[in-house]
């Protein structure tokens, strides 16, 4: 069934789809907040099937990142990695080290330790006959149509979790963006379904710092609250440091051939989209809130323009240009607040602000050569 606001859950299960949604960033963002279960009486379930899927996806990420790194290093070869350069050893370490191949597995191992994950051996909790019965009777998570073989991993995970939960008399909250999971959970007595990860984490933190959360919301709703204005300014200051000098990918259009020559950006504006805050992590002296923000950034980009000469069959340089662009985007931000959570807003500090879904590219529009004169 869907999650129950008043039900007490003893375990949380996170589907591979959620790991992919948050960019497989195991050490930060909402995935990093799974570390709160390491010293908790709540079980974080990490079935071996999901572990294998996440490891495979991480390996693909590592491979593509390595290829991009090698291309960037090769492109910089004439100026950084020429014969006799002191940086050649660094290049060798970055591209030839065996550590790159082992990164995915080592990150998974560290993630398991940091989160205190209970790695379920699915084979110990689900039988082949039970699995095949679900398959041939088109029972969820198997669909009546489509490539049902692709649903075997989901079926193994859910049936194993169901068996474990029933044996241990524990209610499990399953987080996924998957209609097959949802259909299965609607028929389950032991597993409830929820789609949004932050909502899931907040269910394990809803009783914590409730007084502070109420104070914060009421203060922010007062137009002339000095404490609220100061609180928001401190968040803005943290965001300014977060975006100071950030370098997104450069996108543009032009009638000429263009190449990006680098850029740097900064925060230009910030406001909260609403006051719907979720407590996603906590301790006695700190709390982490997920807030929805509207963020504006400005970026200054440099470009080289050239024109193809069909006679010489070569590109002729038209010079470089510098232009700026502004972009607005929405993202959840994770705000870590520490101090006296039972006091006023002035009694707490903003320890960290993390942008969950940062902007990664900026469109600078149409590029034209700078001819050095005004019309």
Order of alpha helices (4+ residues) and beta strands (2+ residues): beta-alpha-alpha-beta-alpha-alpha-alpha-alpha-alpha-alpha-beta-alpha-beta-alpha-alpha-alpha-beta-beta-beta-beta-beta-beta-beta
